[in-house]
Amino acid sequence: MASRDDLSLSFGAAAGAYEAGRPSYPAEAVAWLLEPAAKLSDQPNVIDVGAGTGKLTRAVIERGAEVTAVEPDPEMLAELHAALPQVPCLVGTAERMPVPDASAEAVVAGQAWHWVDPVAASRECGRVLRPGGVLGLVWNVRDTDVEWVRRLGEIMHGSAAEQMIADDAVRIHDPFGTVERNQWRWERSMTRAQLLSMVQSRSYVITAAPERRAAIETALDSFFDEIGLTAETSISLPYVTHAFRALRN
């Protein structure tokens, strides 16, 4: 079984699948995350840590912010840079960001905080934020209350993020205050190819042995046939977006 570190750094091997299969974030969720930063600056400086291919980066730019992307995987960062060449891209982690002290109004992390040491990462985010700046965390989680989505999850396996959300185990530490949370339900229309890419972008699948990956893809093909999803049709995949924010003391 792959280690936690191997899983966390596996995504570059499937950067194309990640970009094709993973969703963006609801505009309402991003606005909520950045609301405190907007009170500090009309054009806040935002650090997107664990930026991946830039899913959250794009959504933050659409809010009128200046964004710096920080990502530990150079292959993921290359995908982001190709799509968003105007965004400064830095190799780093939530525990160690190559940016100056008190240089940002917000730090955000999309689908990333479950990979970090929350105590060390909170301390580092506090270093780079101005007093009153905000740390915002967000995850898109498939809504497994829907039967076909639950069955899809059984084939592709769960994730550390889903377990963290289910266990109410999201933690932000000093120098931050009270953690607020919010959530949004929404749906994304997806083709068969996009659903396959989404599954192929999961760390469990990326790091699985070749025969295990093949078995998962065979099971997916059978499942898609069963629910009538063809190469020419699409299906609405329901999500719940979970967001958390806390202000730097």
C-alpha positions as semicolon CSV with decimal commas, in nm:
position;residue;x (nm);y (nm);z (nm)
1;M;0,000;0,000;0,000
2;A;0,129;0,348;-0,089
3;S;0,235;0,573;0,199
4;R;0,056;0,898;0,279
5;D;0,348;1,096;0,130
6;D;0,343;0,884;-0,187
7;L;-0,031;0,942;-0,221
8;S;-0,002;1,316;-0,165
9;L;0,266;1,354;-0,433
10;S;0,112;1,114;-0,685
11;F;-0,108;1,356;-0,877
12;G;0,154;1,485;-1,122
13;A;0,153;1,147;-1,292
14;A;-0,213;1,208;-1,382
15;A;-0,216;1,587;-1,420
16;G;-0,410;1,570;-1,747
17;A;-0,676;1,343;-1,597
18;Y;-0,696;1,571;-1,291
19;E;-0,760;1,876;-1,508
20;A;-1,019;1,695;-1,720
21;G;-1,201;1,513;-1,444
22;R;-1,199;1,735;-1,136
23;P;-1,459;2,011;-1,090
24;S;-1,411;2,377;-1,014
25;Y;-1,575;2,536;-0,708
26;P;-1,907;2,719;-0,675
27;A;-1,866;3,095;-0,704
28;E;-2,068;3,138;-0,384
29;A;-1,825;2,920;-0,190
30;V;-1,519;3,107;-0,317
31;A;-1,682;3,443;-0,239
32;W;-1,755;3,324;0,115
33;L;-1,395;3,208;0,166
34;L;-1,257;3,543;0,049
35;E;-1,513;3,770;0,216
36;P;-1,280;3,868;0,506
37;A;-0,992;3,938;0,264
38;A;-1,213;4,170;0,059
39;K;-1,259;4,382;0,372
40;L;-0,882;4,430;0,394
41;S;-0,818;4,513;0,028
42;D;-1,013;4,589;-0,290
43;Q;-0,775;4,352;-0,471
44;P;-0,648;4,109;-0,210
45;N;-0,330;3,908;-0,250
46;V;-0,422;3,540;-0,223
47;I;-0,194;3,240;-0,195
48;D;-0,345;2,921;-0,335
49;V;-0,149;2,647;-0,158
50;G;-0,166;2,296;-0,297
51;A;-0,290;2,467;-0,613
52;G;-0,272;2,159;-0,833
53;T;-0,372;2,237;-1,191
54;G;-0,540;2,563;-1,087
55;K;-0,902;2,468;-1,030
56;L;-0,936;2,698;-0,729
57;T;-0,683;2,947;-0,870
58;R;-0,915;3,027;-1,160
59;A;-1,213;3,075;-0,931
60;V;-1,016;3,312;-0,707
61;I;-0,898;3,516;-1,007
62;E;-1,262;3,552;-1,111
63;R;-1,323;3,726;-0,776
64;G;-1,074;3,997;-0,874
65;A;-0,787;3,884;-0,652
66;E;-0,416;3,864;-0,725
67;V;-0,311;3,500;-0,689
68;T;0,019;3,323;-0,626
69;A;0,011;2,945;-0,675
70;V;0,213;2,724;-0,439
71;E;0,228;2,352;-0,519
72;P;0,470;2,072;-0,421
73;D;0,441;1,877;-0,748
74;P;0,625;2,038;-1,043
75;E;0,417;1,844;-1,298
76;M;0,093;1,981;-1,156
77;L;0,246;2,328;-1,141
78;A;0,347;2,301;-1,509
79;E;-0,015;2,222;-1,600
80;L;-0,129;2,529;-1,406
81;H;0,135;2,753;-1,564
82;A;0,039;2,642;-1,915
83;A;-0,324;2,738;-1,852
84;L;-0,257;3,050;-1,640
85;P;0,082;3,192;-1,746
86;Q;0,012;3,522;-1,568
87;V;0,001;3,353;-1,225
88;P;0,329;3,334;-1,027
89;C;0,400;2,964;-0,963
90;L;0,618;2,851;-0,672
91;V;0,720;2,505;-0,557
92;G;0,630;2,472;-0,189
93;T;0,393;2,327;0,068
94;A;0,147;2,455;0,325
95;E;0,413;2,395;0,588
96;R;0,679;2,586;0,393
97;M;0,580;2,857;0,148
98;P;0,849;3,061;-0,033
99;V;0,669;3,393;0,021
100;P;0,742;3,689;0,254
101;D;0,590;3,746;0,597
102;A;0,255;3,927;0,612
103;S;0,234;3,943;0,231
104;A;-0,122;3,818;0,174
105;E;-0,479;3,887;0,278
106;A;-0,584;3,524;0,222
107;V;-0,444;3,174;0,195
108;V;-0,674;2,917;0,036
109;A;-0,643;2,542;-0,009
110;G;-0,868;2,336;-0,236
111;Q;-0,874;1,957;-0,190
112;A;-0,543;1,988;-0,004
113;W;-0,560;2,041;0,374
114;H;-0,608;1,669;0,446
115;W;-0,252;1,614;0,316
116;V;-0,084;1,861;0,553
117;D;0,033;1,876;0,913
118;P;-0,240;2,111;1,039
119;V;-0,035;2,255;1,327
120;A;0,272;2,336;1,116
121;A;0,060;2,449;0,822
122;S;-0,152;2,678;1,038
123;R;0,163;2,835;1,179
124;E;0,306;2,891;0,830
125;C;-0,019;3,034;0,695
126;G;-0,023;3,269;0,992
127;R;0,328;3,384;0,902
128;V;0,239;3,483;0,547
129;L;-0,095;3,649;0,633
130;R;-0,158;4,001;0,751
131;P;-0,338;4,031;1,087
132;G;-0,706;3,983;1,012
133;G;-0,626;3,778;0,700
134;V;-0,820;3,462;0,631
135;L;-0,731;3,098;0,585
136;G;-0,993;2,930;0,368
137;L;-1,023;2,555;0,308
138;V;-1,259;2,394;0,059
139;W;-1,342;2,047;-0,067
140;N;-1,578;1,917;-0,333
141;V;-1,719;1,583;-0,213
142;R;-1,947;1,361;-0,419
143;D;-2,294;1,331;-0,266
144;T;-2,309;0,964;-0,176
145;D;-2,665;1,002;-0,044
146;V;-2,754;0,948;-0,411
147;E;-2,758;0,574;-0,482
148;W;-2,566;0,566;-0,809
149;V;-2,300;0,797;-0,665
150;R;-2,265;0,569;-0,363
151;R;-2,210;0,272;-0,594
152;L;-1,956;0,470;-0,797
153;G;-1,770;0,543;-0,475
154;E;-1,757;0,174;-0,388
155;I;-1,582;0,104;-0,719
156;M;-1,333;0,391;-0,698
157;H;-1,282;0,380;-0,317
158;G;-1,306;0,668;-0,073
159;S;-1,048;0,933;0,006
160;A;-0,876;1,082;0,308
161;A;-1,064;1,406;0,243
162;E;-1,402;1,235;0,252
163;Q;-1,309;1,060;0,577
164;M;-1,191;1,388;0,732
165;I;-1,518;1,561;0,642
166;A;-1,728;1,267;0,764
167;D;-1,539;1,259;1,094
168;D;-1,573;1,638;1,144
169;A;-1,194;1,639;1,175
170;V;-1,095;1,955;0,987
171;R;-0,864;2,148;1,221
172;I;-0,706;2,494;1,201
173;H;-0,467;2,588;1,482
174;D;-0,287;2,897;1,619
175;P;-0,257;3,177;1,527
176;F;-0,617;3,152;1,402
177;G;-0,943;3,209;1,581
178;T;-1,282;3,043;1,554
179;V;-1,335;2,819;1,253
180;E;-1,652;2,889;1,056
181;R;-1,797;2,639;0,811
182;N;-2,049;2,641;0,529
183;Q;-2,163;2,410;0,252
184;W;-2,331;2,417;-0,088
185;R;-2,506;2,145;-0,290
186;W;-2,476;2,154;-0,666
187;E;-2,445;1,930;-0,973
188;R;-2,197;1,899;-1,255
189;S;-2,288;1,752;-1,593
190;M;-2,025;1,492;-1,683
191;T;-1,961;1,265;-1,978
192;R;-1,845;0,908;-1,950
193;A;-1,491;1,017;-2,044
194;Q;-1,489;1,289;-1,777
195;L;-1,606;1,047;-1,509
196;L;-1,330;0,807;-1,608
197;S;-1,074;1,090;-1,587
198;M;-1,207;1,186;-1,245
199;V;-1,152;0,831;-1,120
200;Q;-0,809;0,809;-1,284
201;S;-0,705;1,129;-1,102
202;R;-0,760;0,979;-0,756
203;S;-0,444;0,903;-0,558
204;Y;-0,566;0,553;-0,470
205;V;-0,600;0,469;-0,840
206;I;-0,281;0,647;-0,951
207;T;-0,070;0,451;-0,702
208;A;-0,248;0,116;-0,746
209;A;-0,076;-0,177;-0,911
210;P;-0,149;-0,202;-1,286
211;E;-0,376;-0,503;-1,242
212;R;-0,576;-0,321;-0,973
213;R;-0,619;-0,013;-1,194
214;A;-0,734;-0,237;-1,479
215;A;-0,989;-0,406;-1,252
216;I;-1,127;-0,069;-1,143
217;E;-1,159;0,052;-1,503
218;T;-1,330;-0,274;-1,606
219;A;-1,578;-0,237;-1,318
220;L;-1,641;0,125;-1,421
221;D;-1,713;0,026;-1,781
222;S;-1,969;-0,228;-1,662
223;F;-2,124;0,022;-1,422
224;F;-2,151;0,294;-1,687
225;D;-2,320;0,046;-1,921
226;E;-2,560;-0,054;-1,643
227;I;-2,674;0,305;-1,577
228;G;-2,700;0,379;-1,949
229;L;-2,414;0,625;-1,972
230;T;-2,273;0,605;-2,325
231;A;-1,991;0,791;-2,498
232;E;-2,253;1,032;-2,640
233;T;-2,452;1,107;-2,323
234;S;-2,387;1,279;-1,991
235;I;-2,507;1,253;-1,633
236;S;-2,541;1,504;-1,349
237;L;-2,298;1,425;-1,068
238;P;-2,416;1,581;-0,739
239;Y;-2,157;1,739;-0,513
240;V;-2,149;1,891;-0,167
241;T;-1,887;2,165;-0,133
242;H;-1,759;2,197;0,223
243;A;-1,581;2,522;0,314
244;F;-1,404;2,638;0,630
245;R;-1,247;2,972;0,719
246;A;-1,068;3,129;1,014
247;L;-0,913;3,471;1,072
248;R;-0,554;3,527;1,171
249;N;-0,534;3,678;1,521
